[in-house]
Every structure is written in structure tokens, then in C-alpha cells.
């Protein structure tokens, strides 16, 4: 396991727009880590993970996560509720002016 210094990654942002996006990514990761029921079963993947782990220039505008749990509409509502609570906690815990709230979600594949 490798430690990733998220505050340093945010601070090293090349421009203000990218910095706000990195603040949002940091906030979402902290939010998930603050909610035990999410932290234990949520796995980051995709371009953002590559950017964090390998300082890759390949980034996307979304953050992709997976879970080993099977899909159910009830589980989706539970996860969304937990994520909203975690975001509120993370917004309070971090000193960013960027405030994150759940605006949308997508289940892929459908």
C-alpha cells in the first residue's frame, strides 16, 4: 500500500481551476473515509486514481468508484445518503473554500 499525500497533490495544482477540482476530489475521498460503511467497501479507480498515484497528466472530470456489493435500488439510496453525510463532515473538516455536495450519480453499466 502506498500513501498518497492529497494536500500536497492539491497544492501542486497547475492553475486555479484545476486546484478547485483537486480540492473536490480530496473532499470526496475524505468524505468516504469518514463513513465506515463506505470506507470498507469503496474502491477508487480510473484516471483520477492514476493522477493521484503516479502523478499522471491523464485526468478526467469524474471520480470512479466500485464496490463488491450487488446492485439494488435500496443499496443505492443507502450509499447516496451515507455519501451526503460524509460530504457534510468533510466540508467541515477541510479548510477549502470549495464546498462539495452530491449533484448527480450514475450507475455504470446500467
Secondary structure per residue as TSV (DSSP state, phi and psi in degrees):
chain	resnum	aa	ss	phi	psi
A	1	X	-	360.0	137.0
A	2	X	-	-112.4	136.8
A	3	X	-	-80.2	139.3
A	4	X	-	-118.5	127.1
A	5	X	-	-89.9	89.6
A	6	X	H	-63.2	-42.6
A	7	X	H	-59.7	-38.4
A	8	X	H	-67.5	-38.6
A	9	X	H	-62.5	-42.7
A	10	X	H	-63.4	-47.6
A	11	X	H	-64.1	-27.0
A	12	X	T	-85.8	9.9
A	13	X	-	-58.1	139.3
A	14	X	S	-74.6	-20.6
A	15	X	S	-156.5	165.9
A	16	X	H	-59.7	-38.9
A	17	X	H	-65.7	-43.8
A	18	X	H	-64.9	-36.2
A	19	X	H	-63.5	-43.5
A	20	X	H	-62.0	-39.7
A	21	X	H	-64.0	-43.2
A	22	X	H	-64.5	-36.5
A	23	X	H	-60.6	-41.0
A	24	X	H	-64.7	-43.5
A	25	X	H	-60.0	-46.5
A	26	X	H	-58.7	-43.4
A	27	X	H	-62.1	-43.3
A	28	X	H	-64.6	-43.0
A	29	X	H	-62.9	-43.1
A	30	X	H	-63.9	-41.6
A	31	X	H	-58.0	-46.6
A	32	X	H	-65.4	-40.0
A	33	X	H	-67.6	-23.4
A	34	X	H	-82.1	-14.1
A	35	X	S	-111.8	104.7
A	36	X	H	-51.9	-41.8
A	37	X	H	-66.5	-20.1
A	38	X	H	-93.5	-43.1
A	39	X	H	-59.8	-36.1
A	40	X	T	-74.6	-18.8
A	41	X	T	-133.1	15.9
A	42	X	-	-114.6	130.3
A	43	X	E	-126.5	123.4
A	44	X	E	-78.1	146.0
A	45	X	E	-149.6	176.0
A	46	X	S	90.5	-165.4
A	47	X	H	-61.5	-37.4
A	48	X	H	-65.2	-39.8
A	49	X	H	-62.1	-42.0
A	50	X	H	-61.7	-41.5
A	51	X	H	-62.5	-41.1
A	52	X	H	-70.3	-49.3
A	53	X	H	-74.7	-41.0
A	54	X	H	-116.3	11.4
A	55	X	-	53.0	39.3
A	56	X	-	-72.5	145.7
A	57	X	S	-78.6	-13.0
A	58	X	-	-77.9	107.2
A	59	X	-	-129.0	162.0
A	60	X	-	-124.2	176.8
A	61	X	S	-99.0	9.4
A	62	X	S	-133.6	166.3
A	63	X	-	-118.8	122.1
A	64	X	E	-101.2	134.0
A	65	X	E	-133.0	152.8
A	66	X	E	-128.4	163.8
A	67	X	-	-144.9	150.6
A	68	X	S	-78.0	-7.5
A	69	X	S	-72.1	145.5
A	70	X	-	-73.0	151.6
A	71	X	-	-69.2	138.1
A	72	X	-	-155.2	144.3
A	73	X	H	-57.0	-36.2
A	74	X	H	-66.1	-40.7
A	75	X	H	-64.7	-39.0
A	76	X	H	-59.7	-47.2
A	77	X	H	-62.8	-38.4
A	78	X	H	-64.5	-46.9
A	79	X	H	-61.6	-44.2
A	80	X	H	-62.9	-40.2
A	81	X	H	-64.2	-44.9
A	82	X	H	-63.7	-40.4
A	83	X	H	-65.1	-41.1
A	84	X	H	-59.9	-43.3
A	85	X	H	-64.6	-43.0
A	86	X	H	-63.6	-38.9
A	87	X	H	-63.3	-40.3
A	88	X	H	-61.4	-43.4
A	89	X	H	-65.1	-43.8
A	90	X	H	-66.7	-39.9
A	91	X	H	-58.7	-39.6
A	92	X	H	-71.4	-33.9
A	93	X	H	-78.7	-28.8
A	94	X	S	-98.1	152.9
A	95	X	-	-95.3	16.6
A	96	X	-	-74.2	150.3
A	97	X	S	-79.0	-16.9
A	98	X	-	-71.5	127.6
A	99	X	-	-114.9	129.4
A	100	X	-	-107.0	135.7
A	101	X	-	-138.7	153.0
A	102	X	-	-70.9	120.3
A	103	X	-	-106.0	-36.3
A	104	X	-	-157.8	168.5
A	105	X	-	-151.6	158.1
A	106	X	-	-140.9	141.5
A	107	X	-	-105.7	119.1
A	108	X	S	-126.4	128.5
A	109	X	-	-74.9	160.9
A	110	X	-	-65.1	360.0
